[in-house]
């Protein structure tokens, strides 16, 4: 493994988060407790929960630790279409009520979900409700005061999205598909941390994780050497370049941009629908700046300078070099120089 790849590996280990991590224990326990209460309430209301599953980054092994140590729960509840009320907001009101009773604050019914916060645990929860008919899912859409024209059960494919992101069938050629899938997921985590580092809070919240993930999935350029070893720096550089050329950014007047990324499954909506021109423009400009920095890092022979460039992109969790790194790098350069001299003299 190259020295810079080892730094990427260490960086990934520092930022990755899974549902089983000790850091996530309190959030996991709160999720399980809330789920139990929701199942009881739904059963009493006449539409028992027939399925429940985790959505979002924890379901695709792309979650990261955030610098403020806040955690997210993305939970899906599924009820049988036979028992579901005609008004989808009714089930969302029930979710909202249970969250408030269990100590969550700022519970709010949004168009696709119910959200709330548990301040003492730095915990944010999103709960969506689907009704299921056969193998088909429909999402409960609507706010508390939405008109009947807005409220609906909308066709959706939540499990299809998870499967799409976890799919490795397109990586079967030229190397291990499992290694390529792992590299893709590392890149998603790198890009999420880059977003957290480079965007102000108001814009960062609009650079949606699912949008980043879908772009990376569609434009991923794996990089493994002939021994099957990963080169995350090269892969990230090539993937960012492909994203910039992927047609996601729509040029407007005065050098501004809108961003459009469609869900790859039903309802095939634009993930960034309604996002501002400012969000699209900043996203475009910062991705271009990132590409230039990645090119600079690839052009550098000094690992110390490479690490400094990458630390500027990703923050302090990307290690800069220590003395042992510098010594190893110097030995590698000296050894390489000697072998070239011998070869030329032969």
C-alpha positions as a Markdown table, in Angstrom:
| # | Residue | x | y | z |
|---|---|---|---|---|
| 1 | Unk | 0.0 | 0.0 | 0.0 |
| 2 | Unk | 1.4 | 3.4 | -1.0 |
| 3 | Unk | 2.1 | 5.9 | 1.8 |
| 4 | Unk | -0.6 | 8.3 | 0.6 |
| 5 | Unk | -3.2 | 5.4 | 0.3 |
| 6 | Unk | -2.4 | 4.5 | 3.9 |
| 7 | Unk | -3.3 | 8.1 | 4.9 |
| 8 | Unk | -6.6 | 7.7 | 3.0 |
| 9 | Unk | -7.2 | 4.5 | 4.8 |
| 10 | Unk | -6.5 | 6.1 | 8.2 |
| 11 | Unk | -8.8 | 9.0 | 7.3 |
| 12 | Unk | -11.6 | 6.7 | 6.3 |
| 13 | Unk | -11.2 | 4.8 | 9.6 |
| 14 | Unk | -11.4 | 8.0 | 11.5 |
| 15 | Unk | -14.6 | 9.3 | 9.9 |
| 16 | Unk | -16.7 | 6.2 | 9.2 |
| 17 | Unk | -19.7 | 5.4 | 11.4 |
| 18 | Unk | -21.8 | 2.3 | 11.6 |
| 19 | Unk | -24.9 | 1.5 | 13.5 |
| 20 | Unk | -22.9 | -1.0 | 15.6 |
| 21 | Unk | -20.3 | 1.6 | 16.7 |
| 22 | Unk | -20.1 | 2.4 | 20.4 |
| 23 | Unk | -20.5 | 6.1 | 19.5 |
| 24 | Unk | -23.9 | 5.3 | 18.0 |
| 25 | Unk | -25.0 | 3.2 | 21.0 |
| 26 | Unk | -27.3 | 5.8 | 22.6 |
| 27 | Unk | -28.8 | 6.7 | 19.2 |
| 28 | Unk | -29.4 | 3.0 | 18.5 |
| 29 | Unk | -31.1 | 2.4 | 21.8 |
| 30 | Unk | -33.3 | 5.5 | 21.4 |
| 31 | Unk | -34.3 | 4.3 | 17.9 |
| 32 | Unk | -35.2 | 0.9 | 19.2 |
| 33 | Unk | -37.2 | 2.4 | 22.1 |
| 34 | Unk | -39.1 | 4.8 | 19.8 |
| 35 | Unk | -39.8 | 2.0 | 17.3 |
| 36 | Unk | -41.4 | -0.1 | 20.0 |
| 37 | Unk | -43.6 | 2.8 | 21.0 |
| 38 | Unk | -44.6 | 3.5 | 17.4 |
| 39 | Unk | -45.5 | -0.1 | 16.8 |
| 40 | Unk | -47.8 | -0.1 | 19.8 |
| 41 | Unk | -49.5 | 3.2 | 18.8 |
| 42 | Unk | -49.9 | 2.1 | 15.1 |
| 43 | Unk | -51.5 | -1.2 | 16.2 |
| 44 | Unk | -53.9 | 0.6 | 18.5 |
| 45 | Unk | -54.8 | 3.0 | 15.7 |
| 46 | Unk | -55.8 | 0.1 | 13.4 |
| 47 | Unk | -52.8 | 0.1 | 11.0 |
| 48 | Unk | -50.1 | -2.2 | 12.5 |
| 49 | Unk | -46.6 | -1.9 | 11.3 |
| 50 | Unk | -45.8 | -4.8 | 9.0 |
| 51 | Unk | -42.2 | -3.8 | 8.2 |
| 52 | Unk | -39.6 | -1.4 | 9.5 |
| 53 | Unk | -36.1 | -0.8 | 8.2 |
| 54 | Unk | -33.2 | 1.7 | 8.3 |
| 55 | Unk | -32.8 | 4.1 | 5.4 |
| 56 | Unk | -30.1 | 6.5 | 4.5 |
| 57 | Unk | -26.4 | 6.3 | 4.9 |
| 58 | Unk | -26.4 | 3.7 | 7.7 |
| 59 | Unk | -28.2 | 1.3 | 5.4 |
| 60 | Unk | -25.5 | 1.7 | 2.7 |
| 61 | Unk | -22.4 | 1.8 | 4.9 |
| 62 | Unk | -21.7 | 5.4 | 3.9 |
| 63 | Unk | -22.3 | 7.2 | 7.2 |
| 64 | Unk | -19.8 | 9.5 | 8.7 |
| 65 | Unk | -19.1 | 11.0 | 12.1 |
| 66 | Unk | -19.9 | 14.7 | 12.2 |
| 67 | Unk | -17.6 | 17.2 | 13.8 |
| 68 | Unk | -20.3 | 18.2 | 16.3 |
| 69 | Unk | -20.9 | 14.6 | 17.3 |
| 70 | Unk | -24.5 | 14.7 | 16.3 |
| 71 | Unk | -26.2 | 11.6 | 15.0 |
| 72 | Unk | -29.1 | 10.8 | 12.6 |
| 73 | Unk | -31.8 | 8.2 | 12.6 |
| 74 | Unk | -33.5 | 7.5 | 9.3 |
| 75 | Unk | -36.3 | 5.0 | 10.1 |
| 76 | Unk | -39.0 | 3.7 | 7.7 |
| 77 | Unk | -42.3 | 2.3 | 8.9 |
| 78 | Unk | -44.5 | 0.3 | 6.6 |
| 79 | Unk | -48.2 | -0.4 | 7.0 |
| 80 | Unk | -50.5 | -2.6 | 4.9 |
| 81 | Unk | -52.4 | -0.6 | 2.2 |
| 82 | Unk | -55.6 | -2.4 | 3.2 |
| 83 | Unk | -55.4 | -0.8 | 6.7 |
| 84 | Unk | -53.9 | 2.5 | 5.7 |
| 85 | Unk | -56.0 | 5.7 | 6.1 |
| 86 | Unk | -56.9 | 7.6 | 2.9 |
| 87 | Unk | -55.3 | 10.7 | 4.4 |
| 88 | Unk | -51.5 | 10.0 | 4.6 |
| 89 | Unk | -51.0 | 12.9 | 7.0 |
| 90 | Unk | -53.0 | 11.1 | 9.7 |
| 91 | Unk | -50.2 | 8.5 | 10.2 |
| 92 | Unk | -47.6 | 11.3 | 10.3 |
| 93 | Unk | -49.6 | 13.1 | 13.0 |
| 94 | Unk | -49.4 | 9.9 | 15.0 |
| 95 | Unk | -45.7 | 9.7 | 14.6 |
| 96 | Unk | -45.3 | 13.3 | 15.6 |
| 97 | Unk | -47.4 | 12.8 | 18.7 |
| 98 | Unk | -45.3 | 9.8 | 19.8 |
| 99 | Unk | -42.0 | 11.6 | 19.3 |
| 100 | Unk | -43.2 | 14.5 | 21.4 |
| 101 | Unk | -44.4 | 12.2 | 24.2 |
| 102 | Unk | -41.0 | 10.5 | 24.2 |
| 103 | Unk | -39.1 | 13.8 | 24.8 |
| 104 | Unk | -38.2 | 14.8 | 21.3 |
| 105 | Unk | -38.3 | 18.5 | 20.5 |
| 106 | Unk | -39.3 | 20.5 | 17.4 |
| 107 | Unk | -41.2 | 17.6 | 16.0 |
| 108 | Unk | -42.4 | 18.7 | 12.6 |
| 109 | Unk | -44.4 | 17.1 | 9.8 |
| 110 | Unk | -42.5 | 17.8 | 6.5 |
| 111 | Unk | -43.7 | 16.8 | 3.0 |
| 112 | Unk | -41.9 | 13.4 | 2.9 |
| 113 | Unk | -41.2 | 12.7 | 6.6 |
| 114 | Unk | -41.6 | 13.6 | 10.3 |
| 115 | Unk | -38.5 | 15.1 | 11.9 |
| 116 | Unk | -37.5 | 15.8 | 15.5 |
| 117 | Unk | -34.5 | 16.4 | 17.7 |
| 118 | Unk | -33.4 | 14.9 | 21.0 |
| 119 | Unk | -31.1 | 17.6 | 22.3 |
| 120 | Unk | -29.3 | 15.8 | 25.1 |
| 121 | Unk | -28.1 | 13.1 | 22.7 |
| 122 | Unk | -27.4 | 15.5 | 19.8 |
| 123 | Unk | -29.8 | 13.3 | 17.9 |
| 124 | Unk | -31.9 | 14.1 | 14.9 |
| 125 | Unk | -34.6 | 11.7 | 13.7 |
| 126 | Unk | -36.4 | 11.4 | 10.4 |
| 127 | Unk | -39.3 | 8.9 | 10.1 |
| 128 | Unk | -41.1 | 8.1 | 6.9 |
| 129 | Unk | -44.2 | 6.0 | 6.5 |
| 130 | Unk | -45.1 | 3.9 | 3.6 |
| 131 | Unk | -48.1 | 1.8 | 2.7 |
| 132 | Unk | -47.5 | -1.4 | 0.9 |
| 133 | Unk | -49.6 | -3.2 | -1.7 |
| 134 | Unk | -48.0 | -6.4 | -2.8 |
| 135 | Unk | -44.4 | -5.6 | -3.5 |
| 136 | Unk | -45.0 | -1.9 | -4.1 |
| 137 | Unk | -44.4 | 0.9 | -1.7 |
| 138 | Unk | -46.2 | 4.3 | -1.5 |
| 139 | Unk | -44.8 | 7.2 | 0.6 |
| 140 | Unk | -47.0 | 9.3 | 2.9 |
| 141 | Unk | -46.7 | 12.8 | 1.4 |
| 142 | Unk | -48.1 | 16.0 | 2.9 |
| 143 | Unk | -47.7 | 18.5 | 5.7 |
| 144 | Unk | -50.1 | 19.1 | 8.7 |
| 145 | Unk | -52.1 | 21.8 | 6.8 |
| 146 | Unk | -51.6 | 20.6 | 3.3 |
| 147 | Unk | -54.6 | 20.7 | 1.0 |
| 148 | Unk | -56.2 | 17.5 | -0.3 |
| 149 | Unk | -54.6 | 18.1 | -3.6 |
| 150 | Unk | -51.1 | 18.0 | -2.1 |
| 151 | Unk | -51.6 | 15.1 | 0.3 |
| 152 | Unk | -51.1 | 11.7 | -1.3 |
| 153 | Unk | -49.6 | 8.2 | -1.1 |
| 154 | Unk | -46.8 | 8.6 | -3.7 |
| 155 | Unk | -45.2 | 5.6 | -5.5 |
| 156 | Unk | -41.7 | 5.0 | -4.1 |
| 157 | Unk | -39.0 | 2.4 | -4.1 |
| 158 | Unk | -37.0 | 2.8 | -0.9 |
| 159 | Unk | -35.5 | -0.7 | -0.9 |
| 160 | Unk | -34.7 | -0.4 | -4.6 |
| 161 | Unk | -32.6 | 2.8 | -3.8 |
| 162 | Unk | -30.7 | 0.9 | -1.0 |
| 163 | Unk | -30.1 | -2.0 | -3.4 |
| 164 | Unk | -28.9 | 0.3 | -6.2 |
| 165 | Unk | -26.3 | 2.0 | -4.0 |
| 166 | Unk | -25.1 | -1.3 | -2.6 |
| 167 | Unk | -25.0 | -3.0 | -6.0 |
| 168 | Unk | -21.6 | -4.2 | -7.4 |
| 169 | Unk | -22.7 | -5.9 | -10.6 |
| 170 | Unk | -21.3 | -3.1 | -12.8 |
| 171 | Unk | -17.9 | -3.6 | -11.2 |
| 172 | Unk | -17.3 | -7.2 | -12.3 |
| 173 | Unk | -14.6 | -6.4 | -14.9 |
| 174 | Unk | -10.9 | -5.7 | -14.3 |
| 175 | Unk | -10.5 | -6.4 | -10.6 |
| 176 | Unk | -12.5 | -7.4 | -7.6 |
| 177 | Unk | -16.1 | -6.0 | -7.6 |
| 178 | Unk | -16.1 | -6.1 | -3.8 |
| 179 | Unk | -12.9 | -3.9 | -3.7 |
| 180 | Unk | -14.4 | -1.4 | -6.1 |
| 181 | Unk | -17.6 | -1.2 | -4.1 |
| 182 | Unk | -15.6 | -0.6 | -1.0 |
| 183 | Unk | -13.7 | 2.1 | -2.8 |
| 184 | Unk | -16.9 | 3.8 | -3.9 |
| 185 | Unk | -18.2 | 3.8 | -0.4 |
| 186 | Unk | -15.0 | 5.4 | 0.9 |
| 187 | Unk | -15.3 | 8.1 | -1.7 |
| 188 | Unk | -18.8 | 8.8 | -0.6 |
| 189 | Unk | -17.6 | 9.3 | 3.0 |
| 190 | Unk | -14.7 | 11.5 | 1.8 |
| 191 | Unk | -17.1 | 13.7 | -0.2 |
| 192 | Unk | -19.4 | 14.1 | 2.8 |
| 193 | Unk | -16.6 | 15.2 | 5.0 |
| 194 | Unk | -15.4 | 17.6 | 2.3 |
| 195 | Unk | -18.9 | 19.1 | 2.2 |
| 196 | Unk | -19.0 | 19.5 | 6.0 |
| 197 | Unk | -15.6 | 21.2 | 5.9 |
| 198 | Unk | -16.2 | 23.5 | 2.9 |
| 199 | Unk | -19.7 | 24.7 | 3.1 |
| 200 | Unk | -21.4 | 27.1 | 5.6 |
| 201 | Unk | -24.2 | 25.5 | 7.5 |
| 202 | Unk | -27.0 | 27.1 | 5.6 |
| 203 | Unk | -25.7 | 25.8 | 2.3 |
| 204 | Unk | -24.2 | 22.6 | 3.6 |
| 205 | Unk | -27.7 | 21.4 | 4.7 |
| 206 | Unk | -28.8 | 21.8 | 1.1 |
| 207 | Unk | -26.0 | 19.8 | -0.4 |
| 208 | Unk | -27.8 | 16.6 | 0.3 |
| 209 | Unk | -26.0 | 13.4 | 1.1 |
| 210 | Unk | -28.2 | 11.3 | -1.2 |
| 211 | Unk | -27.4 | 13.7 | -4.0 |
| 212 | Unk | -23.7 | 13.3 | -3.4 |
| 213 | Unk | -24.1 | 9.5 | -3.2 |
| 214 | Unk | -26.1 | 9.2 | -6.5 |
| 215 | Unk | -23.7 | 11.4 | -8.4 |
| 216 | Unk | -20.8 | 9.3 | -7.1 |
| 217 | Unk | -22.6 | 6.0 | -7.9 |
| 218 | Unk | -23.3 | 7.1 | -11.5 |
| 219 | Unk | -19.9 | 8.5 | -12.2 |
| 220 | Unk | -17.6 | 6.4 | -10.1 |
| 221 | Unk | -14.2 | 5.7 | -11.6 |
| 222 | Unk | -12.5 | 2.9 | -9.7 |
| 223 | Unk | -8.7 | 2.9 | -9.5 |
| 224 | Unk | -6.9 | -0.4 | -8.5 |
| 225 | Unk | -3.4 | -1.2 | -9.5 |
| 226 | Unk | -2.3 | -4.5 | -11.2 |
| 227 | Unk | -2.1 | -6.1 | -7.7 |
| 228 | Unk | -5.6 | -5.1 | -6.9 |
| 229 | Unk | -4.5 | -2.4 | -4.4 |
| 230 | Unk | -6.7 | 0.7 | -4.3 |
| 231 | Unk | -5.6 | 4.2 | -5.3 |
| 232 | Unk | -8.2 | 6.4 | -3.6 |
| 233 | Unk | -6.6 | 9.7 | -4.6 |
| 234 | Unk | -6.7 | 8.8 | -8.3 |
| 235 | Unk | -10.2 | 7.4 | -8.1 |
| 236 | Unk | -11.5 | 10.5 | -6.3 |
| 237 | Unk | -9.9 | 12.8 | -8.8 |
| 238 | Unk | -11.3 | 11.0 | -11.8 |
| 239 | Unk | -14.8 | 10.6 | -10.2 |
| 240 | Unk | -15.0 | 14.4 | -9.4 |
| 241 | Unk | -14.0 | 15.2 | -12.9 |
| 242 | Unk | -16.7 | 12.9 | -14.2 |
| 243 | Unk | -19.3 | 14.5 | -12.0 |
| 244 | Unk | -18.4 | 17.9 | -13.3 |
| 245 | Unk | -18.9 | 16.6 | -16.8 |
| 246 | Unk | -21.9 | 14.6 | -16.0 |
| 247 | Unk | -24.6 | 17.1 | -16.8 |
| 248 | Unk | -25.8 | 17.7 | -13.3 |
| 249 | Unk | -25.0 | 21.4 | -13.3 |
| 250 | Unk | -27.1 | 23.6 | -15.5 |
| 251 | Unk | -25.4 | 26.9 | -16.5 |
| 252 | Unk | -27.3 | 30.1 | -16.1 |
| 253 | Unk | -26.5 | 33.7 | -16.8 |
| 254 | Unk | -23.7 | 35.4 | -15.0 |
| 255 | Unk | -21.7 | 32.2 | -14.3 |
| 256 | Unk | -24.4 | 30.8 | -12.0 |
| 257 | Unk | -25.6 | 27.2 | -11.9 |
| 258 | Unk | -28.5 | 25.0 | -10.9 |
| 259 | Unk | -27.9 | 21.4 | -9.8 |
| 260 | Unk | -30.2 | 18.6 | -10.8 |
| 261 | Unk | -29.7 | 15.0 | -9.7 |
| 262 | Unk | -32.6 | 12.5 | -10.3 |
| 263 | Unk | -33.3 | 9.6 | -8.1 |
| 264 | Unk | -32.4 | 6.4 | -10.0 |
| 265 | Unk | -35.6 | 4.7 | -8.7 |
| 266 | Unk | -39.3 | 5.7 | -8.3 |
| 267 | Unk | -40.4 | 8.5 | -8.1 |
| 268 | Unk | -37.3 | 9.6 | -10.2 |
| 269 | Unk | -37.6 | 13.1 | -8.7 |
| 270 | Unk | -34.9 | 15.7 | -8.8 |
| 271 | Unk | -33.2 | 15.4 | -5.4 |
| 272 | Unk | -32.3 | 19.1 | -5.5 |
| 273 | Unk | -35.8 | 20.3 | -6.6 |
| 274 | Unk | -36.3 | 23.7 | -5.2 |
| 275 | Unk | -32.7 | 24.3 | -4.2 |
| 276 | Unk | -31.4 | 27.8 | -4.8 |
| 277 | Unk | -29.1 | 29.0 | -7.5 |
| 278 | Unk | -26.7 | 29.9 | -4.7 |
| 279 | Unk | -26.5 | 26.3 | -3.7 |
| 280 | Unk | -25.9 | 25.1 | -7.3 |
| 281 | Unk | -23.3 | 27.7 | -7.9 |
| 282 | Unk | -21.3 | 27.1 | -4.7 |
| 283 | Unk | -21.5 | 23.4 | -5.3 |
| 284 | Unk | -20.1 | 23.8 | -8.8 |
| 285 | Unk | -17.4 | 26.2 | -7.8 |
| 286 | Unk | -16.2 | 24.2 | -4.8 |
| 287 | Unk | -16.1 | 20.9 | -6.8 |
| 288 | Unk | -13.9 | 22.6 | -9.4 |
| 289 | Unk | -11.7 | 23.9 | -6.6 |
| 290 | Unk | -11.6 | 20.4 | -5.2 |
| 291 | Unk | -10.5 | 19.0 | -8.6 |
| 292 | Unk | -7.7 | 21.5 | -8.8 |
| 293 | Unk | -6.5 | 20.5 | -5.3 |
| 294 | Unk | -6.6 | 16.8 | -6.2 |
| 295 | Unk | -4.6 | 17.4 | -9.3 |
| 296 | Unk | -2.1 | 19.4 | -7.2 |
| 297 | Unk | -1.8 | 16.5 | -4.8 |
| 298 | Unk | -1.3 | 13.9 | -7.6 |
| 299 | Unk | 1.4 | 16.1 | -9.1 |
| 300 | Unk | 3.3 | 16.4 | -5.8 |
| 301 | Unk | 6.2 | 14.0 | -5.2 |
| 302 | Unk | 6.5 | 15.1 | -1.5 |
| 303 | Unk | 4.0 | 13.1 | 0.6 |
| 304 | Unk | 4.2 | 15.9 | 3.2 |
| 305 | Unk | 2.9 | 18.4 | 0.7 |
| 306 | Unk | 0.3 | 15.9 | -0.6 |
| 307 | Unk | -1.0 | 15.5 | 2.9 |
| 308 | Unk | -1.1 | 19.3 | 3.6 |
| 309 | Unk | -3.2 | 19.8 | 0.4 |
| 310 | Unk | -5.6 | 17.0 | 1.3 |
| 311 | Unk | -5.9 | 18.2 | 4.9 |
| 312 | Unk | -7.1 | 21.5 | 3.5 |
| 313 | Unk | -9.8 | 19.7 | 1.7 |
| 314 | Unk | -10.9 | 17.2 | 4.3 |
| 315 | Unk | -10.0 | 18.8 | 7.7 |
| 316 | Unk | -7.8 | 17.7 | 10.6 |
| 317 | Unk | -8.9 | 14.1 | 10.5 |
| 318 | Unk | -6.8 | 13.7 | 7.4 |
| 319 | Unk | -3.3 | 13.2 | 8.9 |
| 320 | Unk | -0.4 | 15.3 | 7.9 |
| 321 | Unk | 3.0 | 13.6 | 7.9 |
| 322 | Unk | 5.1 | 12.9 | 10.9 |
| 323 | Unk | 8.9 | 12.4 | 11.1 |
| 324 | Unk | 8.7 | 8.7 | 10.3 |
| 325 | Unk | 6.7 | 9.5 | 7.2 |
| 326 | Unk | 9.3 | 12.0 | 6.0 |
| 327 | Unk | 12.1 | 9.6 | 6.6 |
| 328 | Unk | 10.3 | 6.8 | 4.7 |
| 329 | Unk | 9.5 | 9.2 | 1.9 |
| 330 | Unk | 13.2 | 10.3 | 1.7 |
| 331 | Unk | 14.4 | 6.7 | 1.6 |
| 332 | Unk | 11.9 | 5.9 | -1.2 |
| 333 | Unk | 13.1 | 8.9 | -3.3 |
| 334 | Unk | 16.8 | 7.9 | -2.6 |
| 335 | Unk | 16.2 | 4.3 | -3.5 |
| 336 | Unk | 14.3 | 5.2 | -6.6 |
| 337 | Unk | 17.0 | 7.6 | -7.7 |
| 338 | Unk | 19.6 | 4.9 | -7.2 |
| 339 | Unk | 17.8 | 2.3 | -9.2 |
| 340 | Unk | 17.2 | 4.8 | -12.1 |
| 341 | Unk | 20.9 | 5.6 | -12.2 |
| 342 | Unk | 21.9 | 1.9 | -12.3 |
| 343 | Unk | 19.3 | 1.2 | -15.1 |
| 344 | Unk | 20.6 | 4.1 | -17.2 |
| 345 | Unk | 24.2 | 3.0 | -16.8 |
| 346 | Unk | 23.5 | -0.7 | -17.7 |
